[in-house]
């Protein structure tokens, strides 16, 4: 029996979370919840063939998810740490550490290839409340498609009224793919693509939300039109600068 294959997430298993918001629009992050992880673990390994364990190490809550390998007759374990939640701290850390451990097993790893998702103010309702921009709109993934390499190549997001607020086609992804540099150049291939997708875009959005710095400010500082134009060096400079910025007072 060969290695079990973790299936790709369906559109109705992916949720949207607002990452950064300003008067000009907002960015969205794609994520999965713990129920999806448990569902896929049951599907792939069977309800009795996986287990989870939580433990505190160095003051941080870790989760170990183990799955039974019938061929090797042994448990295969992956561990990761959770991050603090604004509400229900312990529950939030437990859930987050579990989801991260499941990422290590390959569940939902395709979300790391998500594009930078920007919804302009004309397509959403943004208002100022207690000195910060907020929205009550809800966003849903209506459809999603993947490449043979398990990368997101098509994505449609709608709001609570069923209106399309973001649409990415396979053709658009193909146009965005950077041209590979010759090996003799000494430059990394596709570094620009890795910045505009996955955990790096998510990391920038978290820092923007924490500091209150506007995305436009970052783009203007480095002379680029969007995160799609940010190379690896610029990404590191931007993140270092944001990390030195104080947290915005709510």
FIFITOR-346626 format. One record per atom (N, C-alpha, C): residue in three letters; x, y, z. Coordinates in pm, whole numbers, padded with zeros to 5 digits, always signed. Layout:
REM residues N
ALAXYZ
...
***
This chain:
REM residues 250
UNK+00085-00120+00000
UNK+00000+00000+00000
UNK+00088+00123+00000
UNK+00064+00216-00094
UNK+00146+00336-00104
UNK+00106+00441-00001
UNK+00179+00551-00004
UNK+00152+00660+00089
UNK+00016+00720+00062
UNK-00060+00747+00167
UNK-00194+00803+00152
UNK-00185+00946+00101
UNK-00277+00982+00013
UNK-00278+01115-00047
UNK-00384+01200+00023
UNK-00341+01316+00071
UNK-00434+01411+00132
UNK-00502+01488+00020
UNK-00633+01483+00014
UNK-00705+01553-00092
UNK-00698+01705-00072
UNK-00726+01777-00180
UNK-00729+01922-00176
UNK-00860+01970-00113
UNK-00856+02089-00055
UNK-00974+02144+00010
UNK-01080+02184-00092
UNK-01206+02157-00059
UNK-01318+02202-00141
UNK-01350+02348-00107
UNK-01418+02415-00198
UNK-01450+02557-00179
UNK-01526+02581-00049
UNK-01622+02493-00016
UNK-01703+02514+00105
UNK-01629+02478+00233
UNK-01505+02435+00223
UNK-01424+02404+00340
UNK-01324+02516+00371
UNK-01324+02619+00287
UNK-01230+02730+00303
UNK-01306+02854+00349
UNK-01254+02921+00449
UNK-01316+03042+00501
UNK-01228+03163+00472
UNK-01291+03280+00471
UNK-01221+03405+00443
UNK-01217+03491+00568
UNK-01100+03548+00593
UNK-01082+03637+00708
UNK-01021+03768+00659
UNK-01071+03879+00710
UNK-01017+04010+00673
UNK-00879+04025+00735
UNK-00779+04053+00651
UNK-00643+04069+00700
UNK-00609+04213+00731
UNK-00627+04301+00633
UNK-00595+04443+00648
UNK-00710+04523+00588
UNK-00744+04634+00650
UNK-00856+04715+00602
UNK-00823+04863+00612
UNK-00861+04938+00510
UNK-00842+05082+00509
UNK-00960+05143+00434
UNK-00957+05274+00419
UNK-01066+05339+00347
UNK-01069+05301+00200
UNK-00958+05246+00149
UNK-00950+05210+00007
UNK-00990+05066-00022
UNK-01001+04985+00080
UNK-01038+04845+00057
UNK-00985+04755+00166
UNK-00987+04627+00140
UNK-00941+04531+00240
UNK-00880+04409+00173
UNK-00794+04342+00248
UNK-00735+04218+00198
UNK-00799+04101+00271
UNK-00804+03986+00204
UNK-00863+03866+00261
UNK-00758+03755+00270
UNK-00766+03677+00376
UNK-00681+03560+00395
UNK-00769+03436+00393
UNK-00718+03329+00336
UNK-00791+03203+00330
UNK-00742+03112+00442
UNK-00835+03045+00508
UNK-00794+02954+00614
UNK-00895+02840+00629
UNK-00856+02738+00700
UNK-00942+02623+00729
UNK-00963+02617+00880
UNK-01070+02554+00924
UNK-01087+02540+01068
UNK-01060+02396+01111
UNK-01058+02374+01242
UNK-01021+02245+01297
UNK-01119+02134+01256
UNK-01245+02170+01235
UNK-01343+02069+01195
UNK-01309+02008+01059
UNK-01257+02091+00969
UNK-01216+02041+00838
UNK-01099+01944+00853
UNK-01004+01980+00940
UNK-00890+01892+00964
UNK-00936+01755+01015
UNK-01026+01757+01112
UNK-01074+01631+01168
UNK-01150+01548+01064
UNK-01227+01615+00980
UNK-01302+01547+00875
UNK-01209+01476+00777
UNK-01103+01546+00734
UNK-01009+01488+00638
UNK-00926+01377+00701
UNK-00887+01395+00827
UNK-00815+01288+00896
UNK-00901+01162+00904
UNK-01029+01179+00933
UNK-01121+01064+00937
UNK-01131+00997+00800
UNK-01140+01081+00695
UNK-01155+01029+00558
UNK-01033+00949+00515
UNK-00915+01005+00541
UNK-00791+00948+00489
UNK-00743+00829+00573
UNK-00746+00846+00705
UNK-00686+00745+00791
UNK-00787+00661+00869
UNK-00909+00711+00881
UNK-01009+00644+00963
UNK-01012+00705+01101
UNK-01131+00714+01159
UNK-01149+00784+01286
UNK-01063+00725+01399
UNK-01031+00597+01390
UNK-00954+00531+01497
UNK-00804+00528+01469
UNK-00763+00587+01358
UNK-00622+00576+01317
UNK-00546+00708+01320
UNK-00598+00803+01398
UNK-00522+00926+01421
UNK-00551+00973+01562
UNK-00458+01052+01616
UNK-00475+01103+01751
UNK-00401+01235+01767
UNK-00441+01311+01868
UNK-00379+01441+01895
UNK-00341+01450+02042
UNK-00233+01524+02069
UNK-00187+01543+02206
UNK-00135+01684+02220
UNK-00173+01751+02329
UNK-00128+01887+02356
UNK-00034+01888+02476
UNK+00067+01974+02468
UNK+00161+01988+02580
UNK+00222+02127+02578
UNK+00256+02177+02696
UNK+00318+02309+02709
UNK+00469+02293+02712
UNK+00537+02364+02621
UNK+00683+02361+02616
UNK+00731+02506+02614
UNK+00810+02541+02713
UNK+00862+02677+02719
UNK+00754+02783+02726
UNK+00642+02749+02789
UNK+00534+02845+02802
UNK+00442+02853+02681
UNK+00469+02775+02578
UNK+00387+02774+02457
UNK+00314+02640+02443
UNK+00194+02645+02389
UNK+00114+02524+02373
UNK+00141+02460+02237
UNK+00185+02336+02240
UNK+00214+02259+02119
UNK+00110+02149+02101
UNK+00091+02109+01978
UNK+00004+01996+01948
UNK+00080+01896+01861
UNK+00067+01770+01894
UNK+00122+01663+01813
UNK+00007+01583+01754
UNK+00004+01573+01622
UNK-00096+01492+01553
UNK-00026+01369+01498
UNK-00074+01252+01536
UNK-00014+01126+01493
UNK-00113+01047+01408
UNK-00064+00990+01298
UNK-00148+00906+01211
UNK-00084+00768+01202
UNK-00166+00666+01188
UNK-00117+00529+01185
UNK-00080+00489+01043
UNK+00046+00448+01024
UNK+00095+00399+00896
UNK+00084+00246+00898
UNK-00016+00196+00827
UNK-00041+00052+00827
UNK+00073-00026+00765
UNK+00138+00032+00665
UNK+00248-00037+00597
UNK+00370-00050+00687
UNK+00403+00058+00758
UNK+00521+00057+00846
UNK+00487+00007+00986
UNK+00355-00004+01015
UNK+00310-00049+01147
UNK+00365+00043+01257
UNK+00351+00174+01233
UNK+00398+00269+01334
UNK+00321+00401+01321
UNK+00325+00481+01428
UNK+00262+00612+01427
UNK+00359+00714+01365
UNK+00306+00798+01277
UNK+00383+00908+01218
UNK+00332+01037+01281
UNK+00420+01109+01349
UNK+00379+01225+01427
UNK+00436+01355+01372
UNK+00355+01461+01378
UNK+00397+01596+01339
UNK+00355+01691+01451
UNK+00444+01784+01487
UNK+00416+01877+01596
UNK+00428+02021+01549
UNK+00343+02110+01606
UNK+00357+02253+01579
UNK+00300+02330+01697
UNK+00333+02459+01704
UNK+00294+02543+01816
UNK+00180+02635+01774
UNK+00094+02669+01870
UNK-00017+02758+01842
UNK+00017+02902+01874
UNK-00066+02993+01826
UNK-00052+03135+01856
UNK-00169+03179+01941
UNK-00150+03286+02015
UNK-00254+03334+02107
UNK-00373+03388+02030
UNK-00491+03369+02088
UNK-00615+03420+02032
UNK-00661+03539+02115
UNK-00731+03633+02051
UNK-00781+03749+02124
UNK-00890+03711+02223
UNK-00961+03602+02195
UNK-01067+03554+02283
UNK-01044+03408+02312
UNK-01083+03364+02432
UNK-01067+03226+02474
UNK-00925+03177+02443
UNK-00830+03237+02513
UNK-00687+03217+02485
UNK-00647+03071+02474
UNK-00680+02990+02577
UNK-00638+02851+02577
UNK-00701+02773+02462
UNK-00831+02795+02443
UNK-00900+02725+02335
UNK-00844+02765+02200
UNK-00814+02895+02184
UNK-00760+02944+02058
UNK-00624+02885+02028
UNK-00537+02879+02129
UNK-00404+02822+02109
UNK-00412+02673+02078
UNK-00503+02602+02144
UNK-00517+02459+02120
UNK-00563+02433+01977
UNK-00662+02510+01934
UNK-00713+02493+01798
UNK-00608+02529+01694
UNK-00536+02639+01720
UNK-00436+02684+01623
UNK-00320+02586+01613
UNK-00275+02534+01726
UNK-00164+02438+01722
UNK-00206+02310+01650
UNK-00332+02270+01668
UNK-00384+02151+01600
UNK-00387+02174+01449
UNK-00438+02288+01407
UNK-00445+02318+01264
UNK-00306+02326+01201
UNK-00211+02384+01274
UNK-00075+02394+01221
UNK-00009+02256+01209
UNK-00036+02168+01307
UNK+00018+02033+01299
UNK-00041+01959+01180
UNK-00169+01984+01153
UNK-00234+01922+01037
UNK-00177+01975+00906
UNK-00138+02103+00904
UNK-00068+02157+00787
UNK+00058+02076+00762
UNK+00129+02040+00870
UNK+00252+01963+00856
UNK+00227+01826+00794
UNK+00108+01772+00816
UNK+00070+01645+00755
UNK+00022+01664+00611
UNK+00009+01790+00567
UNK-00030+01819+00430
UNK-00173+01864+00411
UNK-00250+01873+00518
UNK-00391+01913+00505
UNK-00400+02065+00487
UNK-00452+02107+00372
UNK-00470+02248+00345
UNK-00344+02323+00309
UNK-00236+02251+00283
UNK-00109+02319+00252
UNK-00120+02402+00125
UNK-00216+02369+00039
UNK-00236+02446-00084
UNK-00275+02591-00056
UNK-00325+02620+00064
UNK-00362+02758+00096
UNK-00240+02849+00099
UNK-00121+02792+00118
UNK+00002+02871+00114
UNK+00029+02928-00025
UNK-00038+02876-00128
UNK-00018+02926-00264
UNK-00123+03030-00303
UNK-00205+03072-00207
UNK-00310+03169-00237
UNK-00252+03301-00285
UNK-00317+03368-00378
UNK-00270+03499-00424
UNK-00299+03605-00319
UNK-00245+03723-00339
UNK-00282+03836-00254
UNK-00422+03879-00297
UNK-00516+03872-00204
UNK-00658+03897-00236
UNK-00696+04037-00187
UNK-00724+04126-00281
UNK-00760+04264-00247
UNK-00901+04293-00297
UNK-00985+04345-00206
UNK-01122+04384-00241
UNK-01130+04535-00227
UNK-01155+04605-00336
UNK-01159+04751-00332
UNK-01281+04800-00256
UNK-01273+04923-00207
UNK-01381+04981-00127
UNK-01512+04987-00205
UNK-01505+04993-00338
UNK-01627+05000-00419
UNK-01705+04869-00417
UNK-01642+04762-00372
UNK-01707+04631-00370
UNK-01741+04582-00230
UNK-01720+04669-00130
UNK-01750+04629+00007
UNK-01795+04751+00086
UNK-01845+04729+00205
UNK-01894+04838+00289
UNK-01797+04858+00405
UNK-01727+04972+00401
UNK-01627+05002+00503
UNK-01669+05127+00577
UNK-01658+05125+00708
UNK-01692+05241+00788
UNK-01590+05260+00900
UNK-01585+05382+00950
UNK-01497+05414+01061
UNK-01572+05393+01192
UNK-01512+05316+01283
UNK-01573+05290+01412
UNK-01464+05289+01518
UNK-01477+05378+01616
UNK-01379+05388+01724
UNK-01237+05402+01668
UNK-01221+05494+01575
UNK-01091+05529+01517
UNK-01027+05415+01437
UNK-01108+05325+01387
UNK-01054+05219+01302
UNK-01157+05183+01197
UNK-01105+05136+01082
UNK-01194+05095+00973
UNK-01242+04952+00997
UNK-01371+04931+00977
UNK-01430+04799+00997
UNK-01529+04771+00884
UNK-01567+04645+00872
UNK-01672+04606+00779
UNK-01754+04494+00842
UNK-01880+04490+00811
UNK-01967+04381+00857
UNK-01994+04282+00745
UNK-01933+04303+00630
UNK-01952+04213+00518
UNK-01893+04075+00549
UNK-01954+03973+00492
UNK-01907+03836+00504
UNK-01866+03787+00365
UNK-01757+03713+00361
UNK-01703+03668+00233
UNK-01693+03516+00229
UNK-01724+03460+00113
UNK-01728+03315+00096
UNK-01656+03275-00032
UNK-01583+03164-00027
UNK-01521+03110-00148
UNK-01628+03037-00228
UNK-01659+03089-00346
UNK-01763+03029-00431
UNK-01707+02916-00515
UNK-01583+02931-00559
UNK-01519+02826-00640
UNK-01369+02837-00629
UNK-01302+02725-00651
UNK-01155+02722-00645
UNK-01106+02609-00734
UNK-00992+02630-00799
UNK-00933+02526-00883
UNK-00783+02521-00856
UNK-00725+02406-00889
UNK-00585+02383-00858
UNK-00511+02329-00980
UNK-00379+02348-00979
UNK-00293+02293-01083
UNK-00255+02151-01043
UNK-00198+02073-01136
UNK-00151+01939-01099
UNK-00049+01941-00985
UNK+00018+02054-00968
UNK+00115+02069-00860
UNK+00052+02116-00730
UNK-00082+02113-00723
UNK-00157+02148-00603
UNK-00145+02295-00566
UNK-00135+02381-00666
UNK-00132+02525-00644
UNK-00265+02585-00687
UNK-00309+02688-00617
UNK-00435+02754-00652
UNK-00418+02829-00784
UNK-00504+02798-00880
UNK-00496+02863-01011
UNK-00624+02938-01047
UNK-00731+02913-00975
UNK-00857+02981-01000
UNK-00929+03003-00869
UNK-00988+03122-00851
UNK-01052+03152-00723
UNK-01159+03259-00743
UNK-01279+03231-00690
UNK-01388+03328-00693
UNK-01442+03345-00552
UNK-01449+03471-00508
UNK-01500+03502-00375
UNK-01621+03594-00388
UNK-01727+03563-00313
UNK-01849+03643-00317
UNK-01878+03699-00178
UNK-01965+03801-00173
UNK-02006+03855-00043
UNK-02139+03794+00000
UNK-02195+03844+00107
UNK-02319+03788+00163
UNK-02438+03803+00069
UNK-02427+03892-00029
UNK-02535+03914-00126
UNK-02516+03833-00254
UNK-02409+03752-00257
UNK-02383+03671-00375
UNK-02309+03744-00485
UNK-02262+03866-00458
UNK-02190+03944-00558
UNK-02042+03906-00557
UNK-01984+03893-00675
UNK-01843+03858-00687
UNK-01758+03979-00650
UNK-01668+03962-00553
UNK-01580+04070-00510
UNK-01435+04043-00550
UNK-01405+03918-00584
UNK-01269+03883-00627
UNK-01279+03763-00721
UNK-01204+03771-00831
UNK-01206+03660-00927
UNK-01068+03645-00989
UNK-01014+03526-00977
UNK-00883+03493-01033
UNK-00902+03377-01130
UNK-00852+03392-01252
UNK-00865+03285-01351
UNK-00732+03215-01373
UNK-00738+03096-01428
UNK-00615+03021-01460
UNK-00526+03102-01553
UNK-00588+03175-01647
UNK-00511+03253-01744
UNK-00435+03366-01676
UNK-00500+03429-01574
UNK-00434+03538-01503
UNK-00313+03487-01426
UNK-00326+03369-01367
UNK-00214+03310-01293
UNK-00098+03283-01387
UNK-00130+03233-01506
UNK-00025+03201-01603
UNK+00052+03327-01643
UNK-00021+03439-01655
UNK+00046+03565-01693
UNK+00134+03617-01581
UNK+00099+03584-01456
UNK+00174+03634-01342
UNK+00303+03556-01318
UNK+00312+03434-01374
UNK+00429+03352-01348
UNK+00555+03421-01398
UNK+00657+03437-01316
UNK+00780+03504-01358
UNK+00862+03417-01451
UNK+00941+03483-01532
UNK+01030+03410-01622
UNK+01152+03363-01544
UNK+01187+03236-01559
UNK+01299+03180-01484
UNK+01430+03247-01525
UNK+01514+03278-01430
UNK+01643+03339-01457
UNK+01745+03228-01486
UNK+01840+03252-01574
UNK+01945+03153-01598
UNK+02020+03125-01470
UNK+02065+03001-01452
UNK+02136+02964-01331
UNK+02262+03047-01311
UNK+02324+03089-01421
UNK+02449+03164-01411
UNK+02429+03301-01347
UNK+02302+03349-01344
UNK+02278+03482-01290
UNK+02298+03485-01139
UNK+02288+03367-01075
UNK+02306+03361-00930
UNK+02185+03406-00853
UNK+02071+03432-00921
UNK+01950+03477-00853
UNK+01854+03362-00835
UNK+01775+03369-00726
UNK+01674+03267-00702
UNK+01564+03279-00806
UNK+01514+03166-00854
UNK+01405+03165-00950
UNK+01273+03176-00875
UNK+01182+03259-00925
UNK+01046+03271-00875
UNK+01035+03332-00735
UNK+01136+03407-00690
UNK+01125+03467-00558
UNK+01008+03566-00554
UNK+00982+03633-00664
UNK+00874+03730-00666
UNK+00740+03661-00647
UNK+00726+03540-00704
UNK+00601+03465-00690
UNK+00580+03420-00546
UNK+00689+03385-00476
UNK+00672+03337-00339
UNK+00631+03449-00245
UNK+00667+03572-00275
UNK+00632+03683-00188
UNK+00484+03717-00200
UNK+00430+03715-00320
UNK+00292+03758-00338
UNK+00193+03650-00298
UNK+00239+03533-00260
UNK+00149+03426-00222
UNK+00184+03371-00085
UNK+00093+03293-00031
UNK+00121+03213+00086
UNK+00151+03288+00214
UNK+00239+03230+00297
UNK+00260+03279+00432
UNK+00326+03415+00436
UNK+00401+03455+00330
UNK+00467+03586+00333
UNK+00365+03699+00321
UNK+00268+03684+00230
UNK+00162+03785+00220
UNK+00081+03789+00348
UNK+00056+03673+00407
UNK-00018+03667+00533
UNK+00060+03737+00644
UNK+00192+03718+00646
UNK+00276+03780+00749
UNK+00272+03932+00737
UNK+00280+03984+00616
UNK+00274+04129+00596
UNK+00140+04183+00643
UNK+00032+04113+00608
UNK-00102+04158+00648
UNK-00118+04160+00800
UNK-00060+04062+00869
UNK-00068+04060+01015
UNK+00003+04182+01074
UNK+00120+04216+01018
UNK+00194+04331+01068
UNK+00122+04462+01037
UNK+00059+04471+00921
UNK-00017+04591+00886
UNK-00134+04608+00983
UNK-00202+04499+01014
UNK-00315+04506+01106
UNK-00268+04543+01247
UNK-00153+04489+01288
UNK-00101+04517+01423
UNK-00060+04661+01439
UNK+00010+04715+01339
UNK+00067+04849+01349
UNK-00027+04960+01304
UNK-00124+04924+01218
UNK-00212+05026+01164
UNK-00152+05098+01045
UNK-00035+05053+00999
UNK+00029+05113+00881
UNK-00051+05077+00757
UNK-00074+05174+00671
UNK-00151+05150+00549
UNK-00068+05076+00445
UNK-00131+04986+00373
UNK-00061+04913+00267
UNK-00003+05010+00165
UNK-00080+05115+00132
UNK-00032+05213+00034
UNK+00098+05277+00079
UNK+00114+05298+00209
UNK+00236+05358+00261
UNK+00357+05270+00233
UNK+00339+05139+00254
UNK+00448+05044+00229
UNK+00481+05040+00080
UNK+00378+05036-00003
UNK+00401+05028-00147
UNK+00474+05151-00199
UNK+00430+05269-00150
UNK+00494+05394-00195
UNK+00639+05402-00146
UNK+00664+05354-00026
UNK+00799+05361+00030
UNK+00899+05285-00056
UNK+00855+05173-00113
UNK+00946+05090-00192
UNK+00924+05104-00342
UNK+00838+05198-00381
UNK+00820+05229-00522
UNK+00760+05117-00605
UNK+00662+05047-00547
UNK+00596+04937-00619
UNK+00446+04959-00619
UNK+00378+04896-00715
UNK+00234+04916-00730
UNK+00151+04823-00643
UNK+00203+04704-00616
UNK+00129+04606-00536
UNK+00226+04505-00478
UNK+00177+04418-00391
UNK+00262+04314-00334
UNK+00311+04218-00441
UNK+00240+04212-00553
UNK+00283+04127-00665
UNK+00420+04168-00718
UNK+00457+04296-00696
UNK+00584+04347-00748
UNK+00696+04343-00643
UNK+00668+04287-00526
UNK+00766+04286-00419
UNK+00858+04165-00431
UNK+00988+04189-00443
UNK+01082+04079-00449
UNK+01126+04040-00308
UNK+01210+03938-00297
UNK+01248+03885-00168
UNK+01320+03988-00081
UNK+01409+04065-00142
UNK+01483+04165-00066
UNK+01393+04274-00009
UNK+01300+04321-00092
UNK+01207+04424-00047
UNK+01115+04371+00062
UNK+01075+04245+00047
UNK+00989+04183+00150
UNK+01059+04185+00286
UNK+01186+04147+00288
UNK+01260+04144+00415
UNK+01273+04283+00474
UNK+01300+04383+00390
UNK+01312+04520+00440
UNK+01180+04567+00498
UNK+01070+04539+00428
UNK+00938+04581+00474
UNK+00902+04516+00607
UNK+00929+04386+00618
UNK+00895+04314+00741
UNK+00981+04364+00858
UNK+01108+04388+00835
UNK+01196+04438+00941
UNK+01148+04574+00991
UNK+01106+04659+00896
UNK+01057+04792+00933
UNK+00927+04783+01012
UNK+00835+04697+00968
UNK+00707+04682+01037
UNK+00725+04625+01177
UNK+00816+04530+01191
UNK+00838+04468+01322
UNK+00895+04566+01423
UNK+00961+04670+01374
UNK+01015+04773+01465
UNK+00911+04878+01500
UNK+00796+04873+01432
UNK+00690+04971+01456
UNK+00603+04928+01574
UNK+00567+05022+01657
UNK+00487+04993+01776
UNK+00347+04947+01737
UNK+00287+04868+01823
UNK+00151+04820+01801
UNK+00053+04936+01813
UNK-00041+04942+01721
UNK-00141+05049+01722
UNK-00228+05038+01848
UNK-00254+05150+01910
UNK-00342+05151+02027
UNK-00486+05154+01980
UNK-00564+05053+02025
UNK-00704+05044+01981
UNK-00786+05157+02039
***
